[in-house]
């Protein structure tokens, strides 16, 4: 990647676009994949580019491509919430985890746009916010603020986002009969677990 600033900007955009793409709206998915393809091409992320292109083709060519969205994600077959996976064996832990996530959001004044604090889209949105705040601090030569954002981002990533995205993708693969959301969550997993991008 060209520079720290361009990496931060790209990572923020990718997180936001991945959050937007987890929907039942085919046009929104198509638009998000088109934007992601441009970013992936610029970054030389060829595997991610090919997968985004495949997803865009799926939603463009199959009117029923997104038909499983409600069953998979809204009816709980493949919950989009962290605590459904990380607290499955210990429900008492859920209150602590939710409070911890909400605490991160409060510390950086995030007013989440998606569901519960542990929703994958809210967590991606928060990561994007931290990347942007760090980028602004870097451009302003504010090394202290940049370090605060970087530390929070790495902590949130390690304690929350990175711990369960693979479980979500696996659950979708196990329960989906159509290819769209298996490909979409595969791309999500590739992006989230990409240490160079998210680190």
Contact map, one row per residue, 1 for C-alpha under 8 A:
1111011000000000000000000000000000000000001000000000000000000000000000000000000000000000000000000000000000000000000000000000000000000000000000000000000000000000000000000000000000000000000000000000000
1111011000000000000000000000000000000000000000000000000000000000000000000000000000000000000000000000000000000000000000000000000000000000000000000000000000000000000000000000000000000000000000000000000
1111111000000000000000000000000000000000000000000000000000000000000000000000000000000000000000000000000000000000000000000000000000000000000000000000000000000000000000000000000000000000000000000000000
1111111100000000000000000000000000000000000000000000000000000000000000000000000000000000000000000000000000000000000000000000000000000000000000000000000000000000000000000000000000000000000000000000000
0011111110000000000000000000000000000000000000000000000000000000000000000000000000000000000000000000000000000000000000000000000000000010011000000000000000000000000000000000000000000000000000000000000
1111111111000000000000000000000000000000000000000000000000000000000000000000000000000000000000000000000000000000000000000000000000000000000000000000000000000000000000000000000000000000000000000000000
1111111111100000000000000000000000000000000000000000000000000000000000000000000000000000000000000000000000000000000000000000000000000000000000000000000000000000000000000000000000000000000000000000100
0001111111110000000000000000000000000000000000000000000000000000000000000000000000000000000000000000000000000000000000000000000000110110000000000000000000000000000000000000000000000000000000000000000
0000111111111000000000000000000000000000000000000000000000000000000000000000000000000000000000000000000000000000000000000000000000110010000000000000000000000000000000000000000000000000000000000000000
0000011111111100000000000000000000000010000000000000000000000000000000000000000000000000000000000000000000000000000000000000000000000000000000000000000000000000000000000000000000000000000000000000000
0000001111111110000000000000000000000000000000000000000000000000000000000000000000000000000000000000000000000000000000000000000100100000000000000000000000000000000000000000000000000000000000000000110
0000000111111111000000000000000000000000000000000000000000000000000000000000000000000000000000000000000000000000000000000000001111110000000000000000000000000000000000000000000000000000000000000000000
0000000011111111100000000000000000000000000000000000000000000000000000000000000000000000000000000000000000000000000000000000000100000000000000000000000000000000000000000000000000000000000000000000000
0000000001111111110000000000000000010010000000000000000000000000000000000000000000000000000000000000000000000000000000000000000100000000000000000000000000000000000000000000000000000000000000000000000
0000000000111111111000000000000000000000000000000000000000000000000000000000000000000000000000000000000000000000000000000001101100000000000000000000000000000000000000000000000000000000000000000000000
0000000000011111111100000000000000000000000000000000000000000000000000000000000000000000000000000000000000000000000000000001100100000000000000000000000000000000000000000000000000000000000000000000000
0000000000001111111110000000000110110000000000000000000000000000000000000000000000000000000000000000000000000000000000000000000000000000000000000000000000000000000000000000000000000000000000000000000
0000000000000111111111000000000100000000000000000000000000000000000000000000000000000000000000000000000000000000000000001001000000000000000000000000000000000000000000000000000000000000000100000000000
0000000000000011111111000000000000000000000000000000000000000000000000000000000000000000000000000000000000000000000000011101100000000000000000000000000000000000000000000000000000000000000000000000000
0000000000000001111111100001100100000000000000000000000000000000000000000000000000000000000000000000000000000000000000001000000000000000000000000000000000000000000000000000000000000000000000000000000
0000000000000000111111100001100110000000000000000000000000000000000000000000000000000000000000000000000000000000000000000000000000000000000000000000000000000000000000000000000000000000000000000000000
0000000000000000011111110000100000000000000000000000000000000000000000000000000000000000000000000000000000000000000000001000000000000000000000000000000000000000000000000000000000000001000000000000000
0000000000000000000111111101100000000000000000000000000000000000000010000000000000000000000000000000000000000000000000000000000000000000000000000000000000000000000000000000000000000000000000000000000
0000000000000000000001111100000000000000000000000000000000000000011011000000000000000000000000000000000000000000000000000000000000000000000000000000000000000000000000000000000000000000000000000000000
0000000000000000000000111111100000000000000000000000000000000000010000000000000000000000000000000000000000000000000000000000000000000000000000000000000000000000000000000000000000000000000000000000000
0000000000000000000000111111110000000000000000000000000000110000110000000000000000000000000000000000000000000000000000000000000000000000000000000000000000000000000000000000000000000000000000000000000
0000000000000000000000001111111000000000000000000000000000100000000000000000000000000000000000000000000000000000000000000000000000000000000000000000000000000000000000000000000000000000000000000000000
0000000000000000000110101111111100000000000000000000000000000000000000000000000000000000000000000000000000000000000000000000000000000000000000000000000000000000000000000000000000000000000000000000000
0000000000000000000111101111111110000000000000000000000100100000000000000000000000000000000000000000000000000000000000000000000000000000000000000000000000000000000000000000000000000000000000000000000
0000000000000000000000000111111111000000000000000000001100110000000000000000000000000000000000000000000000000000000000000000000000000000000000000000000000000000000000000000000000000000000000000000000
0000000000000000000000000011111111100000000000000000000000000000000000000000000000000000000000000000000000000000000000000000000000000000000000000000000000000000000000000000000000000000000000000000000
0000000000000000110110000001111111110000000000000000000000000000000000000000000000000000000000000000000000000000000000000000000000000000000000000000000000000000000000000000000000000000000000000000000
0000000000000000100010000000111111111000000000000001101100000000000000000000000000000000000000000000000000000000000000000000000000000000000000000000000000000000000000000000000000000000000000000000000
0000000000000000000000000000011111111100000000000001100100000000000000000000000000000000000000000000000000000000000000000000000000000000000000000000000000000000000000000000000000000000000000000000000
0000000000000000100000000000001111111110000000000000000000000000000000000000000000000000000000000000000000000000000000000000000000000000000000000000000000000000000000000000000000000000000000000000000
0000000000000100100000000000000111111111000000001001000000000000000000000000000000000000000000000000000000000000000000000000000000000000000000000000000000000000000000000000000000000000000000000000000
0000000000000000000000000000000011111111100000011001100000000000000000000000000000000000000000000000000000000000000000000000000000000000000000000000000000000000000000000000000000000000000000000000000
0000000000000000000000000000000001111111110000000000000000000000000000000000000000000000000000000000000000000000000000000000000000000000000000000000000000000000000000000000000000000000000000000000000
0000000001000100000000000000000000111111111000000000000000000000000000000000000000000000000000000000000000000000000000000000000000000000000000000000000000000000000000000000000000000000000000000000000
0000000000000000000000000000000000011111111111011000000000000000000000000000000000000000000000000000000000000000000000000000000000000000000000000000000000000000000000000000000000000000000000000000000
0000000000000000000000000000000000001111111111001000000000000000000000000000000000000000000000000000000000000000000000000000000000000000000000000000000000000000000000000000000000000000000000000000000
0000000000000000000000000000000000000111111110000000000000000000000000000000000000000000000000000000000000000000000000000000000000000000000000000000000000000000000000000000000000000000000000000000000
1000000000000000000000000000000000000011111110000000000000000000000000000000000000000000000000000000000000000000000000000000000000000000000000000000000000000000000000000000000000000000000000000000000
0000000000000000000000000000000000000001111111000000000000000000000000000000000000000000000000000000000000000000000000000000000000000000000000000000000000000000000000000000000000000000000000000000000
0000000000000000000000000000000000000001111111111000000000000000000000000000000000000000000000000000000000000000000000000000000000000000000000000000000000000000000000000000000000000000000000000000000
0000000000000000000000000000000000000001100111111100000000000000000000000000000000000000000000000000000000000000000000000000000000000000000000000000000000000000000000000000000000000000000000000000000
0000000000000000000000000000000000000000000011111110000000000000000000000000000000000000000000000000000000000000000000000000000000000000000000000000000000000000000000000000000000000000000000000000000
0000000000000000000000000000000000001001000011111111000000000000000000000000000000000000000000000000000000000000000000000000000000000000000000000000000000000000000000000000000000000000001001100000000
0000000000000000000000000000000000011001100011111111100000000000000000000000000000000000000000000000000000000000000000000000000000000000000000000000000000000000000000000000000000000000000000000000000
0000000000000000000000000000000000000000000001111111110000000000000000000000000000000000000000000000000000000000000000000000000000000000000000000000000000000000000000000000000000000000000000000000000
0000000000000000000000000000000000000000000000111111111000000000000000000000000000000000000000000000000000000000000000000000000000000000000000000000000000000000000000000000000000000010001000000000000
0000000000000000000000000000000011011000000000011111111100000000000000000000000000000000000000000000000000000000000000000000000000000000000000000000000000000000000000000000000000000001001000000000000
0000000000000000000000000000000011001000000000001111111110000000000000000000000000000000000000000000000000000000000000000000000000000000000000000000000000000000000000000000000000000000000000000000000
0000000000000000000000000000000000000000000000000111111111000000000000000000000000000000000000000000000000000000000000000000000000000000000000000000000000000000000000000000000000000000000000000000000
0000000000000000000000000000010010000000000000000011111111100000000000000000000000000000000000000000000000000000000000000000000000000000000000000000000000000000000000000000000000010011000000000000000
0000000000000000000000000000110011000000000000000001111111110000000000000000000000000000000000000000000000000000000000000000000000000000000000000000000000000000000000000000000000000000000000000000000
0000000000000000000000000000000000000000000000000000111111111000000000000000000000000000000000000000000000000000000000000000000000000000000000000000000000000000000000000000000000000000000000000000000
0000000000000000000000000000000000000000000000000000011111111100100000000000000000000000000000000000000000000000000000000000000000000000000000000000000000000000000000000000000000010000000000000000000
0000000000000000000000000110110000000000000000000000001111111110110000000000000000000000000000000000000000000000000000000000000000000000000000000000000000000000000000000000000000010000000000000000000
0000000000000000000000000100010000000000000000000000000111111110000000000000000000000000000000000000000000000000000000000000000000000000000000000000000000000000000000000000000000000000000000000000000
0000000000000000000000000000000000000000000000000000000011111110000000000000000000000000000000000000000000000000000000000000000000000000000000000000000000000000000000000000000000000000000000000000000
0000000000000000000000000000000000000000000000000000000001111111100000000000000000000000000000000000000000000000000000000000000000000000000000000000000000000000000000000000000000000000000000000000000
0000000000000000000000000000000000000000000000000000000000111111110000000000000000000000000000000000000000000000000000000000000000000000000000000000000000000000000000000000000000000000000000000000000
0000000000000000000000000000000000000000000000000000000000000111111000000000000000000000000000000000000000000000000000000000000000000000000000000000000000000000000000000000000000000000000000000000000
0000000000000000000000000100000000000000000000000000000001100111111100000000000000000000000000000000000000000000000000000000000000000000000000000000000000000000000000000000000001110000000000000000000
0000000000000000000000011100000000000000000000000000000000100011111110000000000000000000000000000000000000000000000000000000000000000000000000000000000000000000000000000000000000011000000000000000000
0000000000000000000000010000000000000000000000000000000000000001111111000000000000000000000000000000000000000000000000000000000000000000000000000000000000000000000000000000000000000000000000000000000
0000000000000000000000000000000000000000000000000000000000000000111111110000000000000000000000000000000000000000000000000000000000000000000000000000000000000000000000000000000101000000000000000000000
0000000000000000000000110000000000000000000000000000000000000000011111111100000000000000000000000000000000000000000000000000000000000000000000000000000000000000000000000000000000001000000000000000000
0000000000000000000000010000000000000000000000000000000000000000001111111110000000000000000000000000000000000000000000000000000000000000000000000000000000000000000000000000000000000000000000000000000
0000000000000000000000000000000000000000000000000000000000000000000111111111100000000000000000000000000000000000000000000000000000000000000000000000000000000000000000000000000000000000000000000000000
0000000000000000000000000000000000000000000000000000000000000000000111111111111000000000000000000000000000000000000000000000000000000000000000000000000000000000000000000001001100000000000000000000000
0000000000000000000000000000000000000000000000000000000000000000000011111111111100000000000000000000000000000000000000000000000000000000000000000000000000000000000000000000000000000000000000000000000
0000000000000000000000000000000000000000000000000000000000000000000011111111101000000000000000000000000000000000000000000000000000000000000000000000000000000000000000000000000000000000000000000000000
0000000000000000000000000000000000000000000000000000000000000000000001111111101000000000000000000000000000000000000000000000000000000000000000000000000000000000000000000000000000000000000000000000000
0000000000000000000000000000000000000000000000000000000000000000000000111111111000000000000000000000000000000000000000000000000000000000000000000000000000000000000000000000000000000000000000000000000
0000000000000000000000000000000000000000000000000000000000000000000000111111111000000000000000000000000000000000000000000000000000000000000000000000000000000000000000000010001000000000000000000000000
0000000000000000000000000000000000000000000000000000000000000000000000011001111100000000000000000000000000000000000000000000000000000000000000000000000000000000000000010011001000000000000000000000000
0000000000000000000000000000000000000000000000000000000000000000000000011111111110010000000000000000000000000000000000000000000000000000000000000000000000000000000000010000000000000000000000000000000
0000000000000000000000000000000000000000000000000000000000000000000000001000011111010000000000000000000000000000000000110000000000000000000000000000000000000000000000010000000000000000000000000000000
0000000000000000000000000000000000000000000000000000000000000000000000000000001111111000000000000000000000000000000101110000000000000000000000000000000000000000000000000000000000000000000000000000000
0000000000000000000000000000000000000000000000000000000000000000000000000000000111111100000000000000000000000000000001110000000000000000000000000000000000000001100100000000000000000000000000000000000
0000000000000000000000000000000000000000000000000000000000000000000000000000000011111111000001001100000000000000000001000000000000000000000000000000000000000000000000000000000000000000000000000000000
0000000000000000000000000000000000000000000000000000000000000000000000000000001111111111000000000000000000000000000000000000000000000000000000000000000000000000000000000000000000000000000000000000000
0000000000000000000000000000000000000000000000000000000000000000000000000000000011111111000000000000000000000000000000000000000000000000000000000000000000000000000100110000000000000000000000000000000
0000000000000000000000000000000000000000000000000000000000000000000000000000000001111111100000000000000000000000000000000000000000000000000000000000000000000000001100000000000000000000000000000000000
0000000000000000000000000000000000000000000000000000000000000000000000000000000000111111111111000000000000000000000000000000000000000000000000000000000000000000000000000000000000000000000000000000000
0000000000000000000000000000000000000000000000000000000000000000000000000000000000111111111000000000000000000000000000000000000000000000000000000000000000000000000000000000000000000000000000000000000
0000000000000000000000000000000000000000000000000000000000000000000000000000000000000111111000000000000000000000000000000000000000000000000000000000000000000000000000000000000000000000000000000000000
0000000000000000000000000000000000000000000000000000000000000000000000000000000000000011111111000000000000000000000000000000000000000000000000000000000000000000000000000000000000000000000000000000000
0000000000000000000000000000000000000000000000000000000000000000000000000000000000000011111111100000000000000000000000000000000000000000000000000000000000000000000000000000000000000000000000000000000
0000000000000000000000000000000000000000000000000000000000000000000000000000000000000010011111110000000000000000000000000000000000000000000000000000000000000000000000000000000000000000000000000000000
0000000000000000000000000000000000000000000000000000000000000000000000000000000000000010011111111000000000000000000000000000000000000000000000000000000000000000000000000000000000000000000000000000000
0000000000000000000000000000000000000000000000000000000000000000000000000000000000100010011111111100000000000000000000000000000000000000000000000000000000000000000000000000000000000000000000000000000
0000000000000000000000000000000000000000000000000000000000000000000000000000000000000000001111111110000000000000000000000000000000000000000000000000000000000000000000000000000000000000000000000000000
0000000000000000000000000000000000000000000000000000000000000000000000000000000000000000000111111111000000000000000000000000000000000000000000000000000000000000000000000000000000000000000000000000000
0000000000000000000000000000000000000000000000000000000000000000000000000000000000100000000011111111100000000000000000000000000000000000000000000000000000000000000000000000000000000000000000000000000
0000000000000000000000000000000000000000000000000000000000000000000000000000000000100000000001111111110000000000000011000000000000000000000000000000000000000000000000000000000000000000000000000000000
0000000000000000000000000000000000000000000000000000000000000000000000000000000000000000000000111111111000000000000000000000000000000000000000000000000000000000000000000000000000000000000000000000000
0000000000000000000000000000000000000000000000000000000000000000000000000000000000000000000000011111111100000000000000000000000000000000000000000000000000000000000000000000000000000000000000000000000
0000000000000000000000000000000000000000000000000000000000000000000000000000000000000000000000001111111110000000000011000000000000000000000000000000000000010001000000000000000000000000000000000000000
0000000000000000000000000000000000000000000000000000000000000000000000000000000000000000000000000111111111000000000010000000000000000000000000000000000000000000000000000000000000000000000000000000000
0000000000000000000000000000000000000000000000000000000000000000000000000000000000000000000000000011111111100000000000000000000000000000000000000000000000000000000000000000000000000000000000000000000
0000000000000000000000000000000000000000000000000000000000000000000000000000000000000000000000000001111111110000000000000000000000000000000000000000000100010000000000000000000000000000000000000000000
0000000000000000000000000000000000000000000000000000000000000000000000000000000000000000000000000000111111111111000000000000010000000000000000000000000000000000000000000000000000000000000000000000000
0000000000000000000000000000000000000000000000000000000000000000000000000000000000000000000000000000011111111100000000000000000000000000000000000000000000000000000000000000000000000000000000000000000
0000000000000000000000000000000000000000000000000000000000000000000000000000000000000000000000000000001111111100000000000000000000000000000000000000000000000000000000000000000000000000000000000000000
0000000000000000000000000000000000000000000000000000000000000000000000000000000000000000000000000000000111111100000000000000000000000000000000000000000000000000000000000000000000000000000000000000000
0000000000000000000000000000000000000000000000000000000000000000000000000000000000000000000000000000000011111110000000000000000000000000000000000000000000000000000000000000000000000000000000000000000
0000000000000000000000000000000000000000000000000000000000000000000000000000000000000000000000000000000011111111000000000000010010000000000000000000000000000000000000000000000000000000000000000000000
0000000000000000000000000000000000000000000000000000000000000000000000000000000000000000000000000000000010001111100000000000000000000000000000000000000000000000000000000000000000000000000000000000000
0000000000000000000000000000000000000000000000000000000000000000000000000000000000000000000000000000000010000111111010000100110000000000000000000000000000000000000000000000000000000000000000000000000
0000000000000000000000000000000000000000000000000000000000000000000000000000000000000000000000000000000000000011111000000100000000000000000000000000000000000000000000000000000000000000000000000000000
0000000000000000000000000000000000000000000000000000000000000000000000000000000000000000000000000000000000000001111110101100000000000000000000000000000000000000000000000000000000000000000000000000000
0000000000000000000000000000000000000000000000000000000000000000000000000000000000000000000000000000000000000001111110100100000000000000000000000000000000000000000000000000000000000000000000000000000
0000000000000000000000000000000000000000000000000000000000000000000000000000000010000000000000000000000000000000011111100100000000000000000000000000000000000000000000000000000000000000000000000000000
0000000000000000000000000000000000000000000000000000000000000000000000000000000000000000000000000100110000000001011111100110000000000000000000000000000000000000000000000000000000000000000000000000000
0000000000000000000000000000000000000000000000000000000000000000000000000000000011100000000000000100100000000000000111110110000000000000000000000000000000000000000000000000000000000000000000000000000
0000000000000000000000000000000000000000000000000000000000000000000000000000000111000000000000000000000000000000011111111110000000000000000000000000000000000000000000000000000000000000000000000000000
0000000000000000001000000000000000000000000000000000000000000000000000000000000111000000000000000000000000000000000001111111000000000000000000000000000000000000100000000000000000000000000000000000000
0000000000000000011101000000000000000000000000000000000000000000000000000000000000000000000000000000000000000000010000111111100000000000000000000000000000000000000000000000000000000000000000000000000
0000000000000000001000000000000000000000000000000000000000000000000000000000000000000000000000000000000000000001111111111111110000000000000000000000000000000000000000000000000000000000000000000000000
0000000000000000000000000000000000000000000000000000000000000000000000000000000000000000000000000000000000000000000011111111111000000000000000000000000000000000100000000000000000000000000000000000000
0000000000000011011000000000000000000000000000000000000000000000000000000000000000000000000000000000000000000000000000011111111100000000000000000000000000000000100000000000000000000000000000000000000
0000000000000011001000000000000000000000000000000000000000000000000000000000000000000000000000000000000000000001000000001111111110000000000000000000000000000000000000000000000000000000000000000000000
0000000000000000000000000000000000000000000000000000000000000000000000000000000000000000000000000000000010000101000000000111111111000000000000000000000000000000000000000000000000000000000000000000000
0000000000010010000000000000000000000000000000000000000000000000000000000000000000000000000000000000000000000000000000000011111111100000000000000000000010001000000000000000000000000000000000000000000
0000000000111111000000000000000000000000000000000000000000000000000000000000000000000000000000000000000000000000000000000001111111110000000000000000000000000000000000000000000000000000000000000000000
0000000000010000000000000000000000000000000000000000000000000000000000000000000000000000000000000000000000000100000000000000111111111000000000000000000000000000000000000000000000000000000000000000000
0000000000010000000000000000000000000000000000000000000000000000000000000000000000000000000000000000000000000000000000000000011111111100000000000000110110000000000000000000000000000000000000000000000
0000000110110000000000000000000000000000000000000000000000000000000000000000000000000000000000000000000000000000000000000000001111111110000000000000110010000000000000000000000000000000000000000000000
0000000110010000000000000000000000000000000000000000000000000000000000000000000000000000000000000000000000000000000000000000000111111111000000000000000000000000000000000000000000000000000000000000000
0000000000000000000000000000000000000000000000000000000000000000000000000000000000000000000000000000000000000000000000000000000011111111100000000100100000000000000000000000000000000000000000000000000
0000000100000000000000000000000000000000000000000000000000000000000000000000000000000000000000000000000000000000000000000000000001111111110000001110110000000000000000000000000000000000000000000000000
0000100110000000000000000000000000000000000000000000000000000000000000000000000000000000000000000000000000000000000000000000000000111111111000000100000000000000000000000000000000000000000000000000000
0000000000000000000000000000000000000000000000000000000000000000000000000000000000000000000000000000000000000000000000000000000000011111111100000000000000000000000000000000000000000000000000000000000
0000000000000000000000000000000000000000000000000000000000000000000000000000000000000000000000000000000000000000000000000000000000001111111111101100000000000000000000000000000000000000000000000000000
0000100000000000000000000000000000000000000000000000000000000000000000000000000000000000000000000000000000000000000000000000000000000111111111100100000000000000000000000000000000000000000000000000000
0000100000000000000000000000000000000000000000000000000000000000000000000000000000000000000000000000000000000000000000000000000000000011111111000000000000000000000000000000000000000000000000000000000
0000000000000000000000000000000000000000000000000000000000000000000000000000000000000000000000000000000000000000000000000000000000000001111111000000000000000000000000000000000000000000000000000000000
0000000000000000000000000000000000000000000000000000000000000000000000000000000000000000000000000000000000000000000000000000000000000000111111100000000000000000000000000000000000000000000000000000000
0000000000000000000000000000000000000000000000000000000000000000000000000000000000000000000000000000000000000000000000000000000000000000111111111100000000000000000000000000000000000000000000000000000
0000000000000000000000000000000000000000000000000000000000000000000000000000000000000000000000000000000000000000000000000000000000000000110011111110000000000000000000000000000000000000000000000000000
0000000000000000000000000000000000000000000000000000000000000000000000000000000000000000000000000000000000000000000000000000000000000000000001111111000000000000000000000000000000000000000000000000000
0000000000000000000000000000000000000000000000000000000000000000000000000000000000000000000000000000000000000000000000000000000000000100100001111111100000000000000000000000000000000000000000000000000
0000000000000000000000000000000000000000000000000000000000000000000000000000000000000000000000000000000000000000000000000000000000001110110001111111110000000000000000000000000000000000000000000000000
0000000000000000000000000000000000000000000000000000000000000000000000000000000000000000000000000000000000000000000000000000000000000100000000111111111000000000000000000000000000000000000000000000000
0000000000000000000000000000000000000000000000000000000000000000000000000000000000000000000000000000000000000000000000000000000000000000000000011111111100000000000000000000000000000000000000000000000
0000000000000000000000000000000000000000000000000000000000000000000000000000000000000000000000000000000000000000000000000000000001101100000000001111111110000000000000000000000000000000000000000000000
0000000000000000000000000000000000000000000000000000000000000000000000000000000000000000000000000000000000000000000000000000000001100100000000000111111111000000000000000000000000000000000000000000000
0000000000000000000000000000000000000000000000000000000000000000000000000000000000000000000000000000000000000000000000000000000000000000000000000011111111100000000000000000000000000000000000000000000
0000000000000000000000000000000000000000000000000000000000000000000000000000000000000000000000000000000100000000000000000000000001000000000000000001111111110000000000000000000000000000000000000000000
0000000000000000000000000000000000000000000000000000000000000000000000000000000000000000000000000000000000000000000000000000001001100000000000000000111111111000000000000000000000000000000000000000000
0000000000000000000000000000000000000000000000000000000000000000000000000000000000000000000000000000000000000000000000000000000000000000000000000000011111111100000000000000000000000000000000000000001
0000000000000000000000000000000000000000000000000000000000000000000000000000000000000000000000000000000000000000000000000000000000000000000000000000001111111110000000000000000000000000000000000000000
0000000000000000000000000000000000000000000000000000000000000000000000000000000000000000000000000000100100000000000000000000000000000000000000000000000111111111100000000000000000000000000000000000000
0000000000000000000000000000000000000000000000000000000000000000000000000000000000000000000000000000000000000000000000000000001000000000000000000000000011111111111000000000000000000000000000000000000
0000000000000000000000000000000000000000000000000000000000000000000000000000000000000000000000000000000000000000000000000000000000000000000000000000000001111111111000000000000000000000000000000000000
0000000000000000000000000000000000000000000000000000000000000000000000000000000000000000000000000000000000000000000000000000000000000000000000000000000000111111111000000000000000000000000000000000000
0000000000000000000000000000000000000000000000000000000000000000000000000000000001000000000000000000100000000000000000000000000000000000000000000000000000011111111100000000000000000000000000000000000
0000000000000000000000000000000000000000000000000000000000000000000000000000000001000000000000000000000000000000000000010011000000000000000000000000000000011111111110000000000000000000000000010000000
0000000000000000000000000000000000000000000000000000000000000000000000000000000000000000000000000000000000000000000000000000000000000000000000000000000000001111111110000000000000000000000000011000000
0000000000000000000000000000000000000000000000000000000000000000000000000000000000000100000000000000000000000000000000000000000000000000000000000000000000001111111111000000000000000000000000000000000
0000000000000000000000000000000000000000000000000000000000000000000000000000000001001100000000000000000000000000000000000000000000000000000000000000000000000001111111110000000000000000000000000000000
0000000000000000000000000000000000000000000000000000000000000000000000000000000000000000000000000000000000000000000000000000000000000000000000000000000000000000111111111000000000000000000110010000000
0000000000000000000000000000000000000000000000000000000000000000000000000000000000000000000000000000000000000000000000000000000000000000000000000000000000000000001111111100000000000000000010000000000
0000000000000000000000000000000000000000000000000000000000000000000000000000000000001000000000000000000000000000000000000000000000000000000000000000000000000000000111111110000000000000000000000000000
0000000000000000000000000000000000000000000000000000000000000000000000000000011100001000000000000000000000000000000000000000000000000000000000000000000000000000000111111111000000000000100000000000000
0000000000000000000000000000000000000000000000000000000000000000000000000000000000000000000000000000000000000000000000000000000000000000000000000000000000000000000011111111100000000100110110000000000
0000000000000000000000000000000000000000000000000000000000000000000000000000000000000000000000000000000000000000000000000000000000000000000000000000000000000000000001111111110000000000000000000000000
0000000000000000000000000000000000000000000000000000000000000000000000000000110000000000000000000000000000000000000000000000000000000000000000000000000000000000000000111111111000000000000000000000000
0000000000000000000000000000000000000000000000000000000000000000000000010000010000000000000000000000000000000000000000000000000000000000000000000000000000000000000000011111111100001100100000000000000
0000000000000000000000000000000000000000000000000000000000000000000000000000000000000000000000000000000000000000000000000000000000000000000000000000000000000000000000001111111100000100000000000000000
0000000000000000000000000000000000000000000000000000000000000000000000000000000000000000000000000000000000000000000000000000000000000000000000000000000000000000000000000111111100000000000000000000000
0000000000000000000000000000000000000000000000000000000000000000000000010000110000000000000000000000000000000000000000000000000000000000000000000000000000000000000000000011111110000000000000000000000
0000000000000000000000000000000000000000000000000000000000000000000100010000000000000000000000000000000000000000000000000000000000000000000000000000000000000000000000000001111111101100000000000000000
0000000000000000000000000000000000000000000000000000000000000000000000000000000000000000000000000000000000000000000000000000000000000000000000000000000000000000000000000000001111100000000000000000000
0000000000000000000000000000000000000000000000000000000000000000100100000000000000000000000000000000000000000000000000000000000000000000000000000000000000000000000000000000000111111100000000000000000
0000000000000000000000000000000000000000000000000000000000000000100000000000000000000000000000000000000000000000000000000000000000000000000000000000000000000000000000000000000111111110000000000000000
0000000000000000000000000000000000000000000000000000001001100000110000000000000000000000000000000000000000000000000000000000000000000000000000000000000000000000000000000000000001111111000000000000000
0000000000000000000000000000000000000000000000000000000000000000010010000000000000000000000000000000000000000000000000000000000000000000000000000000000000000000000000000001000101111111100000000000000
0000000000000000000000000000000000000000000000000000000000000000000000000000000000000000000000000000000000000000000000000000000000000000000000000000000000000000000000001001100101111111110000000000000
0000000000000000000000000000000000000000000000000010001000000000000000000000000000000000000000000000000000000000000000000000000000000000000000000000000000000000000000000000000000111111111000000000000
0000000000000000000001000000000000000000000000000001001000000000000000000000000000000000000000000000000000000000000000000000000000000000000000000000000000000000000000000000000000011111111100000000000
0000000000000000000000000000000000000000000000000000000000000000000000000000000000000000000000000000000000000000000000000000000000000000000000000000000000000000000000011001000000001111111110000000000
0000000000000000000000000000000000000000000000000000000000000000000000000000000000000000000000000000000000000000000000000000000000000000000000000000000000000000000000001000000000000111111111000000000
0000000000000000000000000000000000000000000000010011000000000000000000000000000000000000000000000000000000000000000000000000000000000000000000000000000000000000000000000000000000000011111111100000000
0000000000000000010000000000000000000000000000000000000000000000000000000000000000000000000000000000000000000000000000000000000000000000000000000000000000000000000010001000000000000001111111110000000
0000000000000000000000000000000000000000000000000000000000000000000000000000000000000000000000000000000000000000000000000000000000000000000000000000000000000000000011001000000000000000111111111000000
0000000000000000000000000000000000000000000000010000000000000000000000000000000000000000000000000000000000000000000000000000000000000000000000000000000000000000000000000000000000000000011111111100000
0000000000000000000000000000000000000000000000010000000000000000000000000000000000000000000000000000000000000000000000000000000000000000000000000000000000000000000000000000000000000000001111111100110
0000000000000000000000000000000000000000000000000000000000000000000000000000000000000000000000000000000000000000000000000000000000000000000000000000000000000000110010000000000000000000000111111110010
0000000000000000000000000000000000000000000000000000000000000000000000000000000000000000000000000000000000000000000000000000000000000000000000000000000000000000010000000000000000000000000011111110010
0000000000000000000000000000000000000000000000000000000000000000000000000000000000000000000000000000000000000000000000000000000000000000000000000000000000000000000000000000000000000000000001111111111
0000000000000000000000000000000000000000000000000000000000000000000000000000000000000000000000000000000000000000000000000000000000000000000000000000000000000000000000000000000000000000000000011111111
0000000000000000000000000000000000000000000000000000000000000000000000000000000000000000000000000000000000000000000000000000000000000000000000000000000000000000000000000000000000000000000000000111111
0000001000100000000000000000000000000000000000000000000000000000000000000000000000000000000000000000000000000000000000000000000000000000000000000000000000000000000000000000000000000000000000100111111
0000000000100000000000000000000000000000000000000000000000000000000000000000000000000000000000000000000000000000000000000000000000000000000000000000000000000000000000000000000000000000000000111111111
0000000000000000000000000000000000000000000000000000000000000000000000000000000000000000000000000000000000000000000000000000000000000000000000000000000001000000000000000000000000000000000000000111111
